[in-house]
Amino acid sequence: MLKRYNHTIKRFLTPVLVAAALTANAQTDDALFTTKVFTPPGSFTTGVEGPAVDKDGNLYAVNFDHDGTIGKVTPDGKASIFIELPTGSIGNGIRFDSHGNMLIADYTHHNIIKVNMATKEQQVFAHEDKMAQPNDIAIDKYDRLYASDPNWKAGTGKVWRIDTDGKVSLLLDSMATVNGIDVSPDGKTLYVNELRKIWAFSLSAKGEVSKKRLVIEFPDFGMDGMRCDVKGNIYQARYAKGTVAKVSPKGKVIQEIKLTGQKPTNVAFGGPDGKTMYVTLQDEKNIETFRVDQPGREWQMTKKQK
């Protein structure tokens, strides 16, 4: 009886495993740095932002179908509403902590919202009235968050650190509008972009910053979100240029990947090996994807935590 039961299970699992393998192979067999559409144009709003991938390979981004939502996209591109945020809340950046919780920058209410992925329960993890908004967020290996805080009307910007107990501390002030933010693979550098510049700050084990240096200044167009790969290269969304620039830690543009859309807002690494780049597009209101040569820093960190 047990033998026949095991045989039945194997027969059932085989097509499931084959389908999973085909999906993985379809992602990994694509040519490097060649873009393709991942979700249909118009599936998100113009506020599409904050892509992040969970430990199971699902992609999440804000404002799917209508503003105030978090959309979930499976590895094979099937999208749906994961949760509705509280009334009036609109998300921007999304990250996952080492416990698998989703952390969302709620820019309209100056909050960081924490979501239990199993129950979908939401709670305000951090709040700061002095913020213009939490925009993009990055996370380090200690589960500390770093939030860019642009004030578009005033043309100013700040950067905040949010500790694991929800305490909010001001790290950087008196900047112009800041946006993209990430941590280097060794955890010793915090990258922040400001207008057309990418700055690097030494990051201490306690989450303090010092020693500001310019990585690169682009001559034209704008910038939005950024993420680092495991080699320390920065993938920078070039808003209105329709590209993602791959920049070395020393500020050399290694290459620019041309997108279908012209207004990329943010990027995230995912896929079965961490080498799939997801890009949110404001003008196309969707997500594009392309393969890269190294996995993402945060993707690798998540794998080590599993």
N, C-alpha and C positions, 0 to 999 in steps of 0.2 A: 504493500500500500504506500509506504514512504517513498519507495523508488518511483512509483507511478506519479506521486505528488510532485517530486522533484523534477521529473521529466516535464510535467505540465507547466511548472514555474519557468523552466528553461525555455519552453516554447513560447510562453507569454513574454518573457523578458527580451528574447532575441530581437524581435522587430523594434522594441523600444531602444535597446542598445545600438542597433544598426542606425536608427534615425538620429540618435545623439551623435554617433560617430560621423554620420554624413554632414550634420550641421557643423560640427567642429572642423571637419576637413574642408568644407566650403569656405569657412572663415580663414583657415590657415593657408589654403592654396592660392589665395588672391595675390596678385602682384603687389610688391611693396610700393607704398606711397601713391597708389592709384585709387581715387575716390569713387564711391558709389553711393546712391541714395539708400538709406536704411529704413526710414519711415516715410510715408507719403507726404508730399507737400501739403501744408495746411492742416496737418494732424495736431499740431500744437498752435499756440497763439504767438504773437510777435514777442511775447515775454519768455519764450523758451530759453532755458538756462540751466545751470547747475548740474550737468550730467555726473552721475556717480554709479559705480557698479558694485553690487553686493557679492558675497562670497560664493554664491551660486551662479554668477554670471549674468544676472538680470540687470538691466540698465534702468536708471530712474532719472527723470528730468522734470522741471517744474512747468506748470501751465499747459498740461495736455488737455485738448478739447476746449477748455475755458480757463480763465485765470483763477488762481486759488486752489489748484489741484497739484498733486504729484502723480505723474504718469509712470507706469511700469512697462518696459519693453523687454520681452523675452529674447534670448539669443538669436532666435529665428525671425525677429522683427514684429512679433504680435504685440500691439500696444493696447493698454487699457488704463482706466483711472485706478490708482492704488489707494489714495486717500484724498479727501477734501480737507483743506486746512480750515481753522476757525474763521468765522465770518470776518471779512476785512483783511485777513492775512494773505500775503502773496510771497511766495518763496523766491529765492535766488540760488545761492550756492547750496550744495548738498554734499555731505561726507558721511562715512561710516566709521564708528569707533571700534576698538578691539573686541567689544562685546557684541558687535553686530547691530547696534542701535543706529538708526538714521538720525543725522543732525542737519537741520534746515535753517538757513538764514532767512528769517521772516522780516523783510525790510520795511514793511509798512508799520509794523508794531514794535520795531527795534528789539526783536527777540531772536534767540536761538531755540528752536523747537526740537525736542527729542522724541523719537517715535520708536516704540517697541514693535519690532517687525512681526512678531508672532501674533500679538493682539491688536496691532494698529493703534494702540493707545498713545495719545499725544500729551505732552506736558511742556510747559515753558521751562527750559533748562537754564536760560540766562536772559536777563533783560538789562538794557542800559539806555536811560532817557537821553543821555548826552550824545548818543549816536545820531547821525543823520540817517543812517541805515546800516545794517550789516549786509554787505554785498556778496563778494566771493569769500569762501572760507577754505583754509588748509588745515591739515591735522598732522601732528607729529607722532612719534612712536610712544609717547607718554599719554596720548589721547588729549593733549592740549590743542585747542583750536586757535587759529589766527584769522582775524576777519578784517578785510578791507572795508573802509567806510568813506565813500565819496559823497561830498555835498555838491551835486551838479550845479545847483543854482548859484552857490557862492564860489564855485571853482576851487574848493579846498578838499583836503582829505586827511584821514587818520587811519591808524592801524591799531587794533585791539587784540589782546590775548584773553581767551576764556579758559580758565582752569577746569579741572575735572569736577570741582565742587560747584561750578557755575559762576565763580567769581570773575568779574570782568576788570581788566587792567589796561590802561592806555599805554601803548608801546611807542607809537610814532605820532607826532602832531605837526602842524604847520607845513603840510605837503599840499601839492596840487591834487586834483582828482585822481585817486588811486583806484585800482580795479583788480586785476589778476594777482594771485598770491599763491605761493607754494614753498615747500621745504625741500632742501637738497637731500639726496639719498643718505649721506652720512649724518644728517640732522644738525649740521653745524652752520647752515646758511639759510636765511629767509629771503626769498625773492619777492619783490613787490613791483608792479608796474605803475607808472605815473605818467599820464599823457602818452608820449612816444618813447619813454625811457623805461628800461628795466634796471632796478636797483638791487644790489645784494647787501645784506646785513649779516654780520657775524651773529650767530644764535647760540647762546649759552645753554648748558644743561638745565638751567633754571627757567629758560624761556625768555631771557632778556636779550635785547639787540644792541649792537654797537658797530663801529667801523663800516660806515656806509661807503659803498663804491658803485660806480656806474658799470653795468655789464654791457649795455648797448643802447644807442639812441637811433631809432628809425627816422628816416628823413620825411616820411609821408604817411598818410592814412592814420588809422587809430589802432588801439589794442583793447582786448578784453581779457578773457580768462587764460590761464597758463597751467601746465603740469609738467613735472620732470620725469624722465625715464631713469632707469637704474644706473646709467652711466653719467647722470647729472645734466644731460642735455635738456633744454627747455623747449617745450612745444607751446608756441605763443599764437593765439588767435589774432589775426590781423583784420580787424573790423573795417569794412568797406573796401578792402583790397581783395577779399575773397580767397585768402590763403591762410595756411597755418605754417609759421616759420619755425624751423628746427634750429635752435641756437645753442652753441657750445657754452660751457660755463665761463669761457674766456671772452665771449661776446662775438664769436664768428658765426655768421649765418651759414649753416651747413647746406640747407636747401629750403625751398618753399614749396609746399604742397598745394596745388590749385584745386579749389572746390567748385562745385556747381553754383552754390549760393555766394553772395558777395558780402554778407554780414555775419560772420561767425561770432558767436558770443562766448562759447566755452568749449573745453575739451576734457576727455577722460579716457583712461586706458581700461581695457577689458579683454574679453575673448578668452578662449581656453588656455592661452599661454601668456596673456597680458600684453599681447602685441597688436591688439585691435584698438584703433583710436576712434572714439566717437566725438562728433562735432555738432553742436547745436547751431542752427541757422535762423537768425531773426527774420530775414526777408523771405526765405522759403518756408518758414514756420515748420521745420522738420529737423531730422537728424541725418547727417551723412557719416560715412565711415571709411577708413582706409587702414591698411596694414603697415606696421612699422618694424624696425629691425631689433628693437630692444623692448622688454616689458616696462611697464610703468613703475615708478618708485612706490606709489601707494598700493598698487596691485600686489607687488611682491611682499610688501609689509603685511597686507591682509592675509596672504597665503601662509606666512610664517606664524600668524596668530591663530590659525584654524586648529 
